[in-house]
Amino acid sequence: MDKMDFRFDIAFLRGMAIIAVVLYHLHLPYFKNGYLGVDIFFVISGYLMCNILSKEGKIGRSEILEFYIRRARRLIPALLLMLTIVFLLVVLLLPSKIYDHSRFSIVSILQVSNMYYYLVDDYFQPSSRLNFLLHTWTLSLEWQFYALLPWIYFLLYRFFPSALHRRSVSFMALLTLASFLIYIIFSEIDASLAFYSLPSRAWEFLAGGTAMAVADRARPIRSGPGRRSISILLTLVLLFLLLCPIEWSNLPYGRPLATFLTVTATSIILTLNLHFSFFRFGPVIWTSSISYSLYLWHWPLFVLGRFLGSGTTWWIIPLLLLMAIFIAQISYAQLESRRDSINWKPVLGVIILLSSLSVLGTTDSIRKSIFPDQKDNITRSIQEYPRRMAPIQYGFGQGHLRSKEDFFPEQVLSGLKFSDSLPNFLLLGDCYAAMFSTSLREIARSEGVNLLQATCDHTFPAPHSTSPFSGPANKMSFLFRQLIPLNATRIDMVIIGANYSGYTKRQILEYLSSTEEFFKDHGIPVKYIGQTEGYSIEFPIIQDLHERFGMAHERFLENKRKIVNEFLRNSQISDRYIDVYLKASSRERLPRNSLMYMYDSEHLSLVGTDNLSGILRRNIFAERP
């Protein structure tokens, strides 16, 4: 059913795509756009699946079932091997992460991880770079497409039985256009939804299907003059898109445009179906053969490297990359190549066992009975704090607007209660400002100050700040254009906080310049809460690794935040900059019931912000105008 002549062009594109993706995840300088390799994979997948279904004489329920079975044989065994071994690694090495990893394992097994990651995509979920199974979102998208594609052909066969091939071109093109329009609309409304959802991603698979239908119907295209030049040119375009030193996502509409060009170029190359000598380049063809297993294994091993301190030990990641290649080769040889002879009874047994363990891993009482030695302060900090205490600390539903929430001016106006008898201090910024709100409010109360909070996710506090989310962007714009100018005489001080390290040096200078000018024009003094430290993995895990294996905390410190802090200490705001870098930590051996000063890799808990109360009191409230 899915046999076809070996296509060196497909093998070359697949090999090029996996190399780009792997090197992108290694953060190599010339592969900042390597994520486009995933789009190449999607087009190839659509082309191959449509080729399989188009070769059927008819599409009925039995053919659809056979299609599903073959896809399962092709994909599930290798995926299941990776999920099982990674689960065991987490249990043995990082038991404190069982709760989070179990959730991710469940959605990966169910093939819905793409939508799950969309729904939980915010500051208070585990960092994506520390999620062993983050990459399974692409596999979930593929499975969802596979689930729908046979029914598209079923409908085509049912309504156009005598003109299936002729109608498939126009029908596929129409579906591709519809999904592409959804992608454009979602990109404007919610970039995260456009990234993760099938309706906005299906056009990439369908573009491959359209290419297959065109190639099948219009064979003169593949034999006409100039096709070799076109194919070579488009291959060079793909290489340029992947290797360009300019990061497309940093340009206006850069990412959608780069995605469109990648999908279009790949589709046309597949349509032309030419076999150049460089398409037969041995290492790329071999990499193509193990591309699926290499994709499965490279990311979990890279994440493991972060927990081993790869940021300060250069040889860890190269070693893990070699391990990923070695395991991928074994997975390909023993599972992918022998998929038709696999006994499915043990496979189903492993699926049931892994699913059961993953469900148990999300249950507090069961998890604690399985891991009785898990320290209370670690589990409370990393598992319970983000769900139960962080919303109170940050002021969800009060002064803080989350990334996917809509902005309504009346909510801000009703939430900001100016005092006529006390000084009014306005806390302004992103979630890094919000995490200080509870501690600042306690200090303000004791100092006879009325603290107002106006913070939102992913948005620098500046007059012309941009944000990937419309709600926070609209709120910050409203604050600078209306609320602050109208209430300038009632605001006695503005306290600004932000994750400065999340911006380029040029952006920081531009934002600070415009912010300084704005508040100077309105006669409002400003204080800046400085850059906090950050780690390559969650601090509670670092504390656990330190106590169990003697691993130093400094091994996991991110150097960029230190550099940013030094830069700001000597910048135009140096006289009003409050240096809090590495001044909130409590690294001594902690009591079992105490919370960590930081509950993830970069956000302070109330313990951490309260540890800074003395510094904040002296630098903000003791020097108030």
N, C-alpha and C positions, 0 to 999 in steps of 0.2 A: 504493500500500500504506500509506504513512504520511501521507496527506492527511487533514485534518480542518478543519472551520470554524475561522476565527481566533478564539482565545479571549483576550479582553482580560484576564480574571482571571489566566490563566497568564502572559501577557506582563507584567502588573503585578507578580506575585509573583517572576518571574524577574528583572525589573529591580530590584526592591527587594532581592533576595538578592545580586546582583552588586555593587550600590552598598554594601551592608553589609559584604561581604567585602573589597572594595578599601579602604574607609575603616578597617576593622579593621586591615588590614596597614599602614596609615599611622599606626597607634597614636593615632588621634584620641580625645579623652577620652570622648565620648558613644557610641563604637562599640566598647567593650570586649567586647561580646557579639556582634560582627558575624560571628564564625565560624559562628553559627547559620544564616547564609545558605547555607552548604554543605548543611545538612540540608534546607532548602527546595528546593534544587536536586535532591537525591536523591528527594524525594517527587514532584516534578514529573516527573523522569525515569521513575520507576516508573509513574506515571499514563499518560504518553504511550506508553511502550513496550507496556504492557499493552493500551492502546487499539488500537495497531497490530495486535497479535497477535489480539485478540478479534474484529477485523473480518474475519479470514480465515474462509472457509467450512470449511476444515480445516487442520490443521497437520501437514505431513509434512516429509520431508527437504528437498525443493525449496523449500518456504516458509521453512524455517529458514535455508537457504543464502542465500536472497534477503534475509532479515532481516539477516544478518551483512554482506552486501555493502552494503546501504543504510546500515548503521551505519558501516561503514568509509568510505564516500563522504562521509558527513556529518562525521566526526570526524578522520580521519587526515591529510588534506592540510594543514589549518590547524595541527595539532599538529606535523607534520613540518617545516613552515616555521619554526615557533618553535624546535624542537630544533636545526635546522641553523644558523640565524642565531646562536643563543646559543652553540653549539659554536664557531663561527668567532670570535665576540667573545672567548671565553675563550682561544682559541689566540693571538689577536692581542694582547690586553691583559693576560691573566693566565695565561701559560703554566705557571706553577708550580702551577696548580690543575687541570691537565689530567688527572692521575691520578684525583682525586676526581670531577671532572665526567664523565669517561668512564664511570666506574662508574654514576653516576646516569643518564647518557644511555642506557646499555644497558638498565637496568631500566625506564626510561620507555618505550623502544621495545617491550620485551617485555610491557608493561602489568602489571608485578608490583612496581612501586615501593612500593606500600603495605606489602607484607610485607617487602620488603628494608629499608625504613626501620624497621620494627618490630624486625627481627633485629639491626640495627646501632645501635639507639638507646641510646647511652651517652655518657659524658663524652668518650670518646677518639675519637669520630668528628667530622667537621667540623660546626660549629654549624649547626643547621637554618636559622637566619636568614641564613646565607651560602651556602646551597644553591640554585642557580638553578632547580633542577627539583623542589624540595620539593613544590610544589602539584600535581604530577602524580599524587600518591597518590590523589586523588579520581577522576581519570580512570581509573586502574587499577581502582579499585573498581567504577566504572560498567561498564567493559569486562567484568570478571569477572561482574557481574550480567547483562549482556547475553548472555554466553556460556551462562548457565544458564537464563535465563527462557524461551526458546523450547521447551526440553525440558520445562519444567513444563507448558506448554500442550500439548505433544505427548502427555504422559502423560494430561492431562485429556481430550483428544480421543480417545485410544485406549481409555480405560476408561469414559468417559461421553460417547460421541459424540452422543447425543440430548439430553443435558442439560448441555452444555458451559457455557452462560452461568449456569444455575442453580447448578451445582456450583462454579463459579469463585469465588463470593463466600465460601462456607464454606472452600474450600481455601486461598484467599489469606489469609483471616483466620487460619486455623490456622498457616500458614507464618509470618505476621507475628508471631503470639504466640510461636511457637517461637524465632524469631530474637531477639525482644525479651527473652525469658528468658535466652538466651545472653548478650545484651548486659549484663543485670543481673549475671549470674554473673561474666562477665569483668571487669566494672567493679570488683568486689570483689577479684578475684584478681590481675588485671593490667590496669591502666587503659590502658596503651599498646596491649595486644592488643585491648581493647574498641574502641579508637579506630581502629585500622588494619585489622582483619580483616573479611572479607566476612560470615562467619556472624553476627557481632555488629552489623553495619551493614545487612544485607540487609532488616531489618524496616522501615527508612525507605523503601526502594524499594517494598517489598511493601505498605506502608501506602498508597502512591499507587496501586498496583495494586488493592488492596481498595476504595479510594475509587472507582476507575473501575468496578469490578464492581458496587458498590452503586448508583452513579448509573445504570448501564446497566439494572439490574434493577428498582430502586425509584424510578421516575420521579416518583411523588407526593411524594417527599421534596423534589424540586426545584421543586415547585409548591405546596407546603403553606404555611399561614400562618406568619408570623414568620421566614421564611427570609432576608429582606433584613436584618432586625435581627441575626440570628445571624451572617450573613456580615460585616456591618460590625463587629460586636463582635469576631469572631475576627481580622479584619484589624488592629484596634486592639491586640489581644493580641499579635499578631506584632510590631507596631511597638514595643510596650512591652518585649517580650523582647529585641529587637535594640538598643533605645536606652536601656534602664534603666542608670543610673549605677552600680548595684551589679553587680560582676562575678560572674556565677553560679558560676563554677568555684571561687570562694573560699568558697562556702557549703557546708555539709554536704549532700551529694547534690544540690547545686545544678545541676551540669552535666547529669547524667542527667535531672533533672526538667525543666530548660529545654529539653533536646532532645526529650523526650516531648511537652511542650506545643507546641513548634514543629511537630513532625511531625503531631500531632493536629489543630491549627488549620489547617495547610496542607491536610491531607487533606479536612477538612470543607468548606473553601472551594472546593476543586476539585469536590467532590461536588455542591454547591449550584449551581455553574455560573451565577453571576449577573454581569451586566455593568453595574456602576455607572459613573457619569460619571467619578469619580476614578480608576477602573481604566483610563481612556483618557487619562490625563495624558501629554502628548506626550513630554517628556524621559525619563520612565521607560520608556515603550514603545520609544523609540529605543534606550535603553540595553539594553533586553531583547534587541533584534535583534542587537546586537554582543556579548552577554554571554559567549558561549563564547570568542570571540577575545580579548575583554578579560580574561577569566580567564586565558587562556594567557599573555598578554603582560605584565600588570601586575606580577606577582611577579618575573620575571627582571629587569625594568627597575628595580624597587625595590631588588633585591639589587645590581645594578650601581651604583645610587646610593650604597650603603654603601661600595663600593670607590672611589668618587669623593669621599668625605668628606661625605656628606649630613648627617651629624650636626652639623657646624659650618657648613654652607653651606645656608641655608634654601631657596634657589630651585631646588636640584637636583631634589628630589622632585616639586614641582609641574610642573617642565619634563618630567620623565620620565613623569608621569601623563598629561600632554597627548600625549606621544609614544605612550604605550600606547593611548590612545583613537584617535589617528590611525592607528596600525598596525592596530588592531582593526577599524576601519572599512574599511580596504583589504582586510584578510583576509576580512572578511565579504562584501564586494562581489565580490572576485575569486575566492574559493575556496568559501566556504559557499554563496553564492547560485548558483554555477555548478557545483555538485558533480556533477550528472548528465552534464556535458559534459567532465569532466576526463579527460585521457589518462593511463591508469594505468601505462604503461610507464616514463615518466620518474620517476613517483612511486616505483615499485618500485626503480628504479635508485638514487634518492636514499636510500631505506631501506637498501639493501645497502651503499652507500658510507658512510653515517653509522654504520651498525652496525660496519663493518670498522674505521673510524677510531677508534671508541669502544673496541673491543677492543684495538687497537694502543696506545691511550692508557693502558691499564692495564698494559702490559708495559714493565718498566724499560729494557731494552736498546733496544727500538724507540723508546721515548719519548725517550731520551737522544740517539739518532741523529737524530731529527727536530728536537730542540731542543738542539743542542750547546752553546749559550751559556747554558743554564740553570745558575745558580750552584749548586755542590754544597751549600753550607751552607743554602741555601733549600730545595732539594729534600729534603735529609736531615732538616731540621727539620720540614717540613710533611707529608712523605709517609712517611718511614721511621720517624721517632721515635715517633709514636703506636702504630705496629704492633709495633715491635721493642724499644724501650727503655722506653717509659712503663710497661708491665706490671711491669718490674723496679723502676723508680723508685717505683711506688705500692705494691708488695707484693701483687700479685694472687695469690690462692691461699694467702696467708700471713696478714698482719694486716688486709688490706683486703677487704671484702665488696662486690661489685658489685651494681648495682641489681636485676638479674634472678636473682641467685643465692639459693638457699634458705639459711636460717640453721640451724645445728646447734650447740647449746651446747658439745658435746664438741670441736668444731673450735677454738673460742675457747680453751677450757681447755687443750687440748693445745698451742696455739700460743703462749700466754703463759707464758714460763718465768721465774718470779720467782727472783731471786738472794738468797741468804742472806748474801752477803759484800759485795755492792755495792749502792749506792742504786738503787732502782727508779723510773724515770720512765715514766709512761704517756702516750703520744701518743693523744689522743682527738679525734674529729671526723669531718668528711666528707672528700671527696676532696681538698679544699684542705689539710687536715692531712696526708693521705696523701702528697701530692706532696713534703712536707718530710721524709718518713721516712728516705730513704737518706742525705741530708745530715746529719740529726740523729743517725742511728745512727753515722756516722763520727765526729762530734764526741763523742758519748757514749762511744764506745770509747776515744778519746784522753783523755777526762776521767775514766775509771774509773767509768762509769755504765752500768747495764743499762737499755736502752731497750725498752719494750714498746709494741706498736702495736695499737690497736683502733679501726679506722676503717671507714666504709661510705659508699656513695653517697647523696646526696640527703637527708641526715639531720643536723639540728643536734644537737650534743652537749649535750643537756639531759634532765632526768629525765622530762619528759612530752612530748618531741618527737614530732612526727608525720612521716610520710613517705608518698609515693605508692606506695612499694614495700614489700611485706610483709617480705622478708628483712632489709633494713637497719633497718626499724622494730623488728622483733623483736630484732635484735642490740643496738640501743641500749637498748631496754627491759631486756634481760637484764643489760647492763653496769651500769646504774644501780640495778636492783632486787636483783641478786644478786652479781655478781662484785666490784664496787667495795666495797659494804658489807662483804662477807665478807673482803676483803683490804685494808681501809683501813689497818691498821697496817703493812702491808708496802709500801704505795705512798708514796714520799717526795715526789713531785710529779706533778701532772697538767699536760700541755701541750695546750692546746685550740687547734684551728684550724678555720675554717669560712669559707664564702663568705657573709659577713654581708650583703652587698648583695643576696642572693637572698631576703631576708625584709623584711617591713614594719618600720617603727620600733617599732610596738607589739609585734610578735613578738619582735624583738631584745631589747627591755626585759624581756618576760616570760621569755624563755629565759635571759637573763643572770641575772635575779633568782633563778630557781629553781636555776640551776647554782651560783651563789654560795652560796646557803643550803645546798644539798646538801653541798658540799665543806667549808663551814665547820662543819657539824654533824659531819662525819667527820674533821675536823682535817687535811685535806690541802691544802697550798698549791697555787695554780693560776697558771699563766702563759698569756697569750693571744697567739698569733701573729696579727698584725694583718691587715687587709684588703689584699690585693694589687691592683694595678691591672688594668685590662682595656681592651681595644680593641674598636672596632666591627667590625674585620676581623682576620684572622690576622696576628700580628706579623711573621712571615717575609715575607708579602706586602707589609706596610707598608715593611719594609726594602728590598724589591725596588723598590717604587714610589718610595721616597726616593732610591735610587741611580740609577734610570732617569729619573725625572721631577722630582726635587727636592721631592717632597711631604713636608711636615713630619710627624713622628711624632705631635706633639700634636694634629694635625687629627683623629686617630682615637681619642683617649683618651675613655673613657666617664666623664662627670662624676659619675655616681651613686656610683661607688666612692670617688671623692675625698671626696664629701659624707659617705658612711658612715664613712670613715676619720677624718675630723675629728670626727664625732659620737662615735665610740668613744674617741678620744684624750681627750675631755673627759667621759666617762661614769663610772659607778661603778667600772669596772675600769681606769681610766686609769693607776694606779700599777703595774699588772701587764700593761699592754698594750704589745706590742712593735711599734712602727711600722716596717713594711717597705715602705710605699707608695712606688713609684718608686725603690727603693734597690737593686734587683737587676739593673737594665737595663745592657746594654753596647751603646751606640748608635754607637760609633765604627765606622769602616769595618772590617769583619771579614775575616779571612783566608778564602780559598775553602773550606777544609776545617773551619772551626769551626762549632759548633752555635749557634743563636740562644738567647737567654736564655729565650724563650717560644716554644713550638712551635705554639700556636694563638692564639686571641684572648684567653685568660684563664688558661691554666695554664702555670706555670713549668717549664722543663726542668731537668735536673740542673745545667746551667750557671747557671741563674738561682738555684736554691736554694743552690748552692755559693757564689755571689756574696754570699749573706746569711749565710754561716757565721760571720763575725766578729761580726755583730750578734746572732745567736742564741747564740753562745758567751758573749758578755758578759752578755746579759740573762737567760739561763736557767741556764747551768752555772756561771758565775762567782758567781751570787747564790744558789746552791742552799742549802737549809736544812742 
